[in-house]
């Protein structure tokens, strides 16, 4: 129940600001919201087509509108304060307010410390940590006026284990910083009725990062589609912001707890074994009937 005293079960008419929404998980979250009739600001860097990266802010906007939403394509690099401030202001001016902030934009480099140059280190921390903090901070004043306001991070549970960090210290630091921001803001904003949560996939998700950086087409076949993250995010964003906050959710566990039983529909290749993602705690087992390959240690 929000500040006006009613439950929100749909995102119809709500305004979302989503970073990195030109493709992949960010776009899947946008499309799920669009099916409800939401307003969506796509804040991302890709303006022109790239042969290795499918989608731009403009193609994403077209898909969102085709799905039933209203879209605003904004070229924005979240490392820069002036660009973020302008993007959020334009969103509020266009749609009349802001209800949801989704921090999806992220940079990745799975390299050991001696192979991680400082330019790449700065990129990951500039986007994942600084950018997430900056976007969230900029949205807060508007979210305080919003309907059932939420901030959502696409980041892992705070399961601080050496094997999550040792193979790629710089990336893990940057990614876990997003979760630390979620933890802190959930406490800071609780009195304002602004929910702050994190969402992470149990398996690899079929995105450009998986194809280009992690495992090519073979790993893509062992992945789930971004739709599972879109559905899980929708579930979080329609929860009562005053009650559902400070959570670190795993996609299929959350969906199972809320009645979903068909996880086969999310598989890229039903005949391939599912590949585990990084950072999923052993304490959060897969739902009944879901089998994921053993994680390499």
C-alpha positions as CSV (number, residue, x, y, z in Angstrom):
1,X,0.0,0.0,0.0
2,X,1.5,3.4,-0.9
3,X,1.3,6.8,0.7
4,X,-2.1,7.4,-0.9
5,X,-3.5,4.3,0.8
6,X,-4.0,1.8,-2.1
7,X,-2.2,-1.3,-3.4
8,X,-0.4,-1.1,-6.7
9,X,-0.7,-4.3,-8.8
10,X,0.3,-2.9,-12.2
11,X,2.8,-0.4,-13.5
12,X,0.2,1.3,-15.7
13,X,0.8,5.0,-15.8
14,X,4.0,4.7,-13.7
15,X,7.2,6.2,-14.8
16,X,10.5,4.2,-14.9
17,X,14.0,5.5,-15.4
18,X,16.1,2.5,-16.5
19,X,19.8,2.7,-17.1
20,X,21.3,0.5,-19.8
21,X,17.9,-0.3,-21.2
22,X,18.8,-0.3,-24.9
23,X,19.2,-4.1,-24.8
24,X,19.4,-7.2,-22.6
25,X,18.1,-7.3,-19.1
26,X,17.4,-3.6,-19.0
27,X,15.2,-3.8,-22.1
28,X,13.4,-6.9,-20.8
29,X,12.5,-5.0,-17.6
30,X,11.3,-2.1,-19.8
31,X,9.2,-4.3,-22.1
32,X,7.5,-6.0,-19.2
33,X,6.6,-2.7,-17.7
34,X,5.5,-1.5,-21.2
35,X,2.9,-4.3,-21.3
36,X,1.2,-2.7,-18.4
37,X,1.2,0.7,-20.1
38,X,4.1,2.3,-18.2
39,X,6.2,5.3,-19.2
40,X,9.8,4.4,-19.6
41,X,12.9,6.6,-20.0
42,X,15.7,4.6,-21.6
43,X,19.0,6.1,-20.4
44,X,21.9,4.5,-22.3
45,X,24.9,5.3,-24.3
46,X,24.2,3.4,-27.6
47,X,22.8,5.8,-30.1
48,X,24.1,4.3,-33.4
49,X,24.0,0.6,-34.4
50,X,26.9,-1.5,-33.5
51,X,27.5,-4.9,-35.2
52,X,28.5,-6.5,-31.9
53,X,25.8,-4.9,-29.7
54,X,22.2,-5.3,-30.8
55,X,20.0,-2.4,-30.1
56,X,20.1,1.3,-29.5
57,X,18.1,3.7,-27.4
58,X,15.9,4.3,-30.5
59,X,15.2,0.7,-31.3
60,X,14.4,0.1,-27.7
61,X,12.0,3.0,-27.7
62,X,10.2,1.5,-30.7
63,X,9.9,-1.9,-29.0
64,X,8.6,-0.3,-25.8
65,X,5.9,1.6,-27.7
66,X,4.9,-1.4,-29.7
67,X,4.5,-3.4,-26.4
68,X,2.1,-0.7,-25.1
69,X,4.2,1.7,-23.2
70,X,5.4,5.3,-23.7
71,X,9.1,5.7,-24.3
72,X,11.7,8.4,-24.0
73,X,15.1,7.7,-25.5
74,X,17.9,9.6,-23.8
75,X,21.6,9.4,-24.6
76,X,23.3,9.3,-21.2
77,X,26.6,8.2,-19.8
78,X,25.9,7.7,-16.1
79,X,29.5,8.5,-15.2
80,X,28.8,12.2,-15.7
81,X,26.7,14.1,-13.3
82,X,25.5,16.7,-15.7
83,X,24.2,14.1,-18.1
84,X,22.4,12.2,-15.3
85,X,20.8,15.4,-14.0
86,X,19.6,16.4,-17.4
87,X,18.3,12.9,-18.2
88,X,16.3,12.7,-15.0
89,X,15.0,16.3,-15.4
90,X,13.9,15.5,-19.0
91,X,12.1,12.3,-17.8
92,X,10.2,14.3,-15.1
93,X,9.3,17.0,-17.5
94,X,8.1,14.6,-20.2
95,X,6.0,12.3,-18.0
96,X,5.2,14.5,-15.0
97,X,7.1,12.7,-12.4
98,X,9.1,9.6,-11.5
99,X,8.1,6.5,-9.7
100,X,10.9,3.9,-10.3
101,X,14.6,3.9,-10.8
102,X,16.3,0.8,-12.2
103,X,20.1,0.7,-12.0
104,X,20.9,-1.9,-14.7
105,X,23.9,-0.3,-16.5
106,X,27.1,-2.2,-15.7
107,X,30.6,-2.8,-17.0
108,X,32.5,-6.1,-16.7
109,X,36.0,-7.3,-17.1
110,X,36.7,-10.8,-15.7
111,X,40.5,-10.3,-15.4
112,X,42.9,-11.0,-12.5
113,X,44.4,-8.0,-10.8
114,X,47.7,-7.9,-12.8
115,X,45.7,-8.1,-16.1
116,X,43.3,-5.3,-15.1
117,X,44.6,-2.0,-16.4
118,X,43.4,1.1,-14.5
119,X,41.4,2.4,-17.4
120,X,39.2,-0.7,-17.2
121,X,39.1,-0.5,-13.4
122,X,38.0,3.1,-13.5
123,X,35.3,2.2,-16.1
124,X,33.8,-0.5,-14.0
125,X,33.8,1.5,-10.8
126,X,32.7,4.7,-12.6
127,X,29.6,2.9,-14.0
128,X,28.8,0.2,-11.5
129,X,29.6,2.0,-8.2
130,X,29.7,5.8,-8.9
131,X,27.0,5.7,-11.6
132,X,24.6,3.7,-9.6
133,X,25.0,6.0,-6.6
134,X,24.7,9.1,-8.8
135,X,21.6,7.9,-10.6
136,X,19.9,6.8,-7.3
137,X,20.8,10.1,-5.6
138,X,19.5,12.2,-8.4
139,X,16.2,10.4,-8.5
140,X,15.4,10.5,-4.8
141,X,13.8,13.9,-4.6
142,X,11.4,12.9,-7.4
143,X,10.7,9.4,-6.0
144,X,9.6,11.0,-2.7
145,X,6.7,12.4,-4.7
146,X,6.1,9.2,-6.7
147,X,3.5,6.4,-6.5
148,X,4.8,3.4,-4.6
149,X,8.4,4.4,-5.3
150,X,11.1,1.8,-5.9
151,X,14.9,1.8,-6.6
152,X,16.1,-1.5,-8.0
153,X,19.7,-2.6,-8.4
154,X,20.8,-5.4,-10.8
155,X,23.3,-6.7,-8.4
156,X,24.1,-9.8,-6.2
157,X,23.3,-10.7,-2.6
158,X,26.1,-9.7,-0.2
159,X,27.6,-13.1,0.1
160,X,31.2,-12.1,0.9
161,X,33.3,-15.1,-0.1
162,X,36.8,-15.3,-1.3
163,X,35.9,-17.4,-4.3
164,X,33.6,-14.6,-5.5
165,X,36.5,-12.1,-5.5
166,X,39.8,-14.0,-6.1
167,X,39.3,-14.6,-9.9
168,X,38.4,-11.0,-10.8
169,X,38.9,-8.6,-7.8
170,X,38.2,-5.4,-9.7
171,X,34.9,-6.5,-11.2
172,X,33.6,-8.1,-8.0
173,X,34.4,-5.0,-6.0
174,X,32.5,-2.9,-8.5
175,X,29.5,-5.2,-8.7
176,X,29.2,-5.7,-4.9
177,X,29.4,-1.9,-4.5
178,X,26.0,-1.7,-6.2
179,X,24.7,-4.1,-3.6
180,X,26.2,-2.1,-0.7
181,X,24.5,1.0,-2.1
182,X,21.2,-0.9,-2.1
183,X,21.7,-2.0,1.5
184,X,22.5,1.5,2.7
185,X,19.8,3.3,0.7
186,X,17.2,0.8,1.9
187,X,17.8,1.9,5.4
188,X,18.2,5.6,4.6
189,X,15.0,5.8,2.6
190,X,12.8,3.6,4.6
191,X,11.1,6.5,6.4
192,X,10.4,8.0,3.0
193,X,8.5,4.9,1.9
194,X,11.0,4.3,-1.0
195,X,11.8,0.7,-1.5
196,X,15.3,-0.3,-2.4
197,X,16.1,-3.8,-3.5
198,X,18.5,-5.9,-5.5
199,X,17.9,-8.6,-8.1
200,X,20.3,-11.2,-9.5
201,X,19.9,-14.2,-11.9
202,X,20.6,-17.7,-10.8
203,X,21.9,-18.6,-14.3
204,X,23.7,-16.8,-17.0
205,X,21.3,-14.7,-19.1
206,X,21.5,-14.6,-22.9
207,X,22.9,-11.1,-23.4
208,X,25.6,-9.5,-25.5
209,X,28.0,-9.6,-22.5
210,X,27.6,-13.4,-22.3
211,X,28.1,-13.9,-26.0
212,X,31.0,-11.4,-26.4
213,X,32.8,-11.7,-23.1
214,X,32.0,-14.9,-21.3
215,X,31.3,-17.9,-23.5
216,X,30.0,-17.2,-27.0
217,X,27.1,-19.1,-28.5
218,X,27.8,-22.2,-26.4
219,X,27.1,-20.4,-23.2
220,X,24.2,-18.6,-24.7
221,X,22.5,-21.9,-25.3
222,X,23.1,-22.8,-21.6
223,X,21.4,-19.5,-20.5
224,X,18.0,-18.2,-19.8
225,X,16.4,-15.4,-21.7
226,X,16.3,-11.9,-20.2
227,X,12.5,-12.3,-19.8
228,X,13.0,-14.1,-16.5
229,X,14.6,-11.0,-15.1
230,X,11.9,-8.8,-16.6
231,X,9.2,-10.8,-14.9
232,X,11.1,-10.9,-11.6
233,X,11.7,-7.2,-11.7
234,X,8.1,-6.6,-12.4
235,X,7.1,-8.6,-9.3
236,X,9.5,-6.5,-7.1
237,X,8.3,-3.2,-8.6
238,X,4.6,-4.0,-7.9
239,X,5.2,-4.9,-4.2
240,X,4.3,-2.5,-1.4
241,X,7.3,-0.1,-1.2
242,X,6.8,0.3,2.5
243,X,7.0,-3.4,3.3
244,X,9.2,-4.9,0.5
245,X,12.6,-3.3,0.9
246,X,16.1,-4.2,1.7
247,X,15.8,-7.5,-0.1
248,X,18.4,-9.3,-2.2
249,X,16.5,-11.5,-4.6
250,X,17.4,-14.3,-6.9
251,X,15.2,-14.4,-10.0
252,X,13.7,-17.9,-10.0
253,X,13.5,-18.2,-6.2
254,X,11.5,-15.0,-6.0
255,X,9.2,-16.1,-8.9
256,X,8.7,-19.5,-7.3
257,X,7.8,-17.9,-4.0
258,X,5.1,-16.0,-5.7
259,X,3.5,-18.9,-7.6
260,X,5.6,-19.4,-10.8
261,X,6.1,-23.0,-11.7
262,X,7.1,-23.0,-15.4
263,X,10.8,-22.2,-15.7
264,X,11.2,-24.1,-18.9
265,X,9.8,-21.1,-20.9
266,X,12.8,-19.1,-20.0
267,X,15.4,-21.5,-21.4
268,X,17.3,-20.6,-24.6
269,X,17.9,-24.2,-25.4
270,X,15.7,-26.7,-23.4
271,X,18.2,-29.5,-24.3
272,X,21.2,-27.7,-22.8
273,X,22.2,-27.7,-19.2
274,X,21.8,-24.4,-17.4
275,X,25.0,-22.5,-16.6
276,X,25.3,-20.9,-13.1
277,X,25.9,-17.2,-12.8
278,X,28.5,-15.7,-10.4
279,X,27.7,-14.7,-6.9
280,X,24.6,-16.9,-6.2
281,X,24.8,-18.1,-2.5
282,X,24.7,-21.8,-1.8
283,X,22.1,-21.0,0.9
284,X,19.5,-20.1,-1.8
285,X,18.8,-23.4,-3.6
286,X,17.1,-23.6,-7.0
287,X,13.4,-24.2,-7.1
288,X,12.1,-27.7,-7.3
289,X,12.7,-29.2,-10.7
290,X,15.4,-26.7,-11.7
291,X,18.8,-28.1,-12.3
292,X,21.9,-26.0,-12.8
293,X,25.4,-27.1,-13.6
294,X,27.9,-27.2,-10.8
295,X,29.8,-24.0,-10.3
296,X,33.5,-24.1,-11.0
297,X,35.5,-23.3,-7.8
